[in-house]
Amino acid sequence: MTKPTRVVVTGLGVVSPLGEDLRTFWERLVAGESAVGEISRFDHTEQRVHIAAEVRGFQAERYIEKRKVRRLDLFSQYAVGAARNAAADAGLDPRREPTRIGAVIGSGVGGISTLHDEVEKLSAKGPERINPLLVPMMIPNMGAAHVSLELGTQGPLSATSTACAAGSDAIGYAARIIRSGDADVMFAGGSEAPICPIAVAGFAAARALSTRNSDPVGASRPFDGARDGFVMGEGAGCLVIESLDHALARGVRVYAELAGAGLSSDAFHMTLPDETGSSQARAMTIALAEAGIQPGEVDYINAHGTATDAGDVAETKAIKMALGEHARRVAISSNKSMIGHCLGASGAIEAVATVLTIVNGVIPPTINLTDPDPNCDLDYVPLRARERRVDVAASNSFGFGGHDVTLVFRRYDA
């Protein structure tokens, strides 16, 4: 019987509220710095929510020719930036073997900022003034498309749009493409740029967002008893993943092995998670089984941890269900306490952080966790980072509509 193709991570890239280079992103994450502040992107005076975790200082011209920039929605610009950073980190030039290199980039809401601007233009100036590039700027597949166009990949190209699980979903899908033999290397991740009036107003109307406007740094409070919703974030994360044989032939550094990916669905509610945690636990169990890893071997979980009442409790139940008694011993933390909830990009950015956790032996903290919810009674690494060897780490992502994804990464020892 042929052995399954092993998939490894050889490149990491981010465009995040904590920075665009890996060192800055990682140092600020383990330092427990919050990227949440007052929204600067638009006039929020009439909004219920005035805070978000914005990517500040982003210059698209660093990644894309200046003449092309205005043709891309910001979420596509972020996607290209993260992918270029990952390619450089992996020492990879896709044009050398383009048909064996592909991309899967997820996004939950795609070019919603462009859509918002054009709807306002339609109302004020009429249909003849609409940007002819509205559709190709808006549709959610264009983050993936522009990664391919800019980097020159000609292998499998796809996009996932599974809400807040999109980035993790993309990574799992890309791994399956490699294992199928249809590609040797994949760019995999997610991108989102939702900080615009309609998106903020929409999530606020759904009572999903924190309204702690007077305390931005303290607003994102996963697993805390005083949490009142998530803080919207933005950005992109991208992994270069490839077959182990291909990575060894290139002679490149291997960060970690992407050992398993599990998917499940809730069939419960449009926006609320399965309150029993059983669906989310099933995704975790499937990922561990694919990886050939026992629950007691898991050292760390990068939690979905959004700081919503129902979500944090359901995830706690899911971890207990999937890991049994070991749930009391595993370290868990939520990056969203610092970078906010980056929607479809969150799983990808958190996957980057999870791999770096294995490599560096430091677990980022869950900041603002000062008064734990009694229903959230596991070890969420509160307030300060923790030094600890991590051999196996899981990353959870759960999306509106009941999309559940768990990725499992394992330390790679040559």
C-alpha positions, 0 to 999 in steps of 0.5 A, a space after each residue: 500500500 502506498 504511504 499517504 503523501 506527507 504535507 509540510 509547511 515551508 513558508 509563512 506570510 501575514 498582513 495583520 493588525 499586528 504587522 506585516 513581517 513575521 518577526 513583528 507579528 510574532 513578537 507583538 503577539 507573544 507580548 500580548 499587545 492589542 491591535 484594537 483601536 478607534 476606527 480610522 477607515 471611515 466616520 463612525 459617528 452614527 455607528 453603534 460600534 467605534 472600534 476595530 483591529 485595523 491593518 495600519 500602514 499597509 502599502 499595496 505598492 510594495 506587493 503590486 504594481 502601482 497602476 494595478 492597485 486601484 483594480 483590486 479591492 483591499 481584501 485582494 491586496 492583502 491576499 497578494 501581500 501575504 502570499 508574496 511574504 510567504 513565497 519569499 519566506 519559502 524561497 519559492 518562485 512559482 514561475 519555475 514550475 507554474 503548473 505544479 503550484 496552485 492556490 486556495 485563498 478563502 474569504 468570508 465577505 470578499 470585496 464588501 468595501 467596494 460593494 459599499 462604495 459602489 452602492 453609495 455611488 449608485 444612490 448618489 449619481 446613478 447607474 452610469 457612474 458605477 465602476 465597470 470593475 465592480 464585479 471582479 473586485 467584489 467577488 470572493 474568489 478574487 483574492 485567490 485569482 490575484 495571488 495566481 495572477 501576480 505570482 504566476 501559479 498555473 496549478 489548481 486554483 480555488 477559493 473557499 467562502 465558508 464564513 469565518 472558517 474560510 481560511 482554515 477550510 482553504 488550508 485543509 482543501 489545499 492539503 487534499 489537493 497535494 495529497 491527490 497528486 494534482 499539485 506539489 505546492 500550494 499557497 493556502 490561506 484567507 483574506 478579509 477587509 471588512 472594516 467599512 460602514 455596511 459590514 460594521 453596521 451589519 454585524 452590530 445589528 446582529 449583536 455580534 460585536 463588542 460595544 466597549 468603545 471607551 476601552 478598545 484595548 480591553 474590548 476583545 475578551 474571549 472566555 471572560 465573564 464580561 465579554 460582550 461580543 467580538 471585535 472586527 479585524 482584518 488582514 490576510 494569512 498565507 502558508 506555503 505547503 508542499 509535499 515533503 518529498 518536494 520540500 526535501 528536493 528543494 532543500 528548504 527549511 520545514 516549519 512543521 507538518 500539516 498532519 490533519 484537517 477535519 470538517 463537520 457541520 452543525 445543522 443548528 442555526 444561521 449564526 449560533 454554534 451547536 450549543 452542545 459542542 458535538 459538531 465542533 468536537 467532531 471536526 477536532 476528532 476527524 482532524 486528529 484521526 487523519 493525523 494519527 494522533 491521540 487526544 492525549 498527545 495534543 499540547 496546544 489549541 489555538 481556539 476559535 475564541 471569538 468572545 461571544 457568549 454562545 461561541 466560547 461556551 460551545 467551544 469549551 464543551 467541544 474541547 472537553 468532548 474531543 479530548 476527554 480528561 486531557 482537556 484539563 491539561 492542554 493549553 488553549 489561547 485565543 489570538 483574537 483577544 489581540 487581533 480581533 476577529 478577522 472573519 475569513 482570514 482569521 483561521 489563516 492568520 491563526 494557522 501562521 501563529 500556531 506553526 510559530 508556536 510549535 517552532 518557538 516553544 512559546 504559547 501566545 496568551 489570551 489577553 483581557 481574561 481577568 474574570 473567567 466565565 465559570 462555563 469556560 473552565 479550561 486553561 486559556 493561558 490568561 494574560 501572559 505568554 507561556 514557554 512550553 515545548 509544543 509537539 502537536 497543536 490544533 487550530 479551530 475555526 467555526 463559521 456562521 451557518 455551521 461550518 466547523 474546521 480543525 487543522 492539526 500541525 505536528 513538529 517536524 523532525 528531519 
